[in-house]
Structures are given as C-alpha cells and as structure tokens.
Amino acid sequence: MAMTHDTPGSTGESTTEGIEESVREELLALRDSIDNIDAAVVHMLAERFKCTQRVGRLKADHDLPPADPAREARQIARLRELAVSAKLDPAFAEKLLNFVIAEVIRHHETMARS
Ligand SMILES: C=C(O[C@@H]1C=C(C(=O)O)C=C[C@H]1O)C(=O)O
C-alpha cells in the first residue's frame, strides 16, 4: 500500500493566500480539527504498538508464530463492518489495517530472531 504522496506545501507556499476571508477562516478551522484528529491517530497507534510489542515478546518467549492469519481475518471482517456503519470505505479500512498488521508482524519476526 503506497502511503506517501507528493507534498507541494512542503516547499513553503500556502493555499490560504488570496482567498475570500470567510473561506479562509473555514479552511483554517477545518485544518485545526484535522490536526487534532491526526494527533489522536498518532497517540492511538502508539498505544496499539505498545500492546503489540508485548504480544510479540510473549510470542517470542513461548515460541509462537509471529502472525496469526485466523485472528487477522476476524479483525478485518469486524473492521469492515464498523467502517460500513461509520460510512467509511470498507476497502480502505481493510487496507489500513493490513498495513498496520504487516508492520506489527515485521516487529514480531525481528523479536523472534533476537
Ligand atoms: C498482535 C498480534 O500479532 C499479529 C498482529 C496483529 C495485529 O496487529 O492486530 C494480529 C494478528 C497477528 O498476525 C496477535 O497475534 O494478536
């Protein structure tokens, strides 16, 4: 899953110059909320990885396999249902979860080797 994109804003120019004041205010207010949501996502992911690191330790100590495909299938089915009820594209929710799980499994594989 490609998680990067071009970032034209990273060179310093802003899209909020030269636009109507009320539009600019609404855009800035929405961006404030987006920044808060992004911060929450980072904090939630950090907590999730704290848990998965502990799972990885348990698995490494007890010679359990890094991945559990049956568990993943249940998580994906559940997340797709949650996405539908939240009006989020379930295919996107599945891709995102798979992306996170792939990283977790990579960590668990590293822990199993050490
Ligand atoms: C965290 C675990 O290890 C792996 C990672 C998972 C996850 O990130 O949710 C789920 C299943 C496993 O493939 C687990 O087995 O619970």
The ligand as a MOL file (V3000), in Angstrom:
LIG
                    3D

  0  0  0     0  0            999 V3000
M  V30 BEGIN CTAB
M  V30 COUNTS 16 16 0 0 0
M  V30 BEGIN ATOM
M  V30 1 C -0.8640 -8.7560 17.6440 0
M  V30 2 C -0.8350 -9.9950 17.1520 0
M  V30 3 O 0.0610 -10.4040 16.1620 0
M  V30 4 C -0.1880 -10.1930 14.7750 0
M  V30 5 C -0.6480 -8.8040 14.5680 0
M  V30 6 C -1.9730 -8.4930 14.6640 0
M  V30 7 C -2.4160 -7.0730 14.8490 0
M  V30 8 O -1.6090 -6.1560 14.6490 0
M  V30 9 O -3.5910 -6.8630 15.2260 0
M  V30 10 C -2.9370 -9.5350 14.6070 0
M  V30 11 C -2.5840 -10.8130 14.4440 0
M  V30 12 C -1.1750 -11.2560 14.2920 0
M  V30 13 O -0.9210 -11.5880 12.9390 0
M  V30 14 C -1.7190 -11.0580 17.6880 0
M  V30 15 O -1.4900 -12.2510 17.3880 0
M  V30 16 O -2.6600 -10.7310 18.4230 0
M  V30 END ATOM
M  V30 BEGIN BOND
M  V30 1 2 1 2
M  V30 2 1 2 3
M  V30 3 1 2 14
M  V30 4 1 3 4
M  V30 5 1 4 5
M  V30 6 1 4 12
M  V30 7 2 5 6
M  V30 8 1 6 7
M  V30 9 1 6 10
M  V30 10 2 7 8
M  V30 11 1 7 9
M  V30 12 2 10 11
M  V30 13 1 11 12
M  V30 14 1 12 13
M  V30 15 2 14 15
M  V30 16 1 14 16
M  V30 END BOND
M  V30 END CTAB
M  END
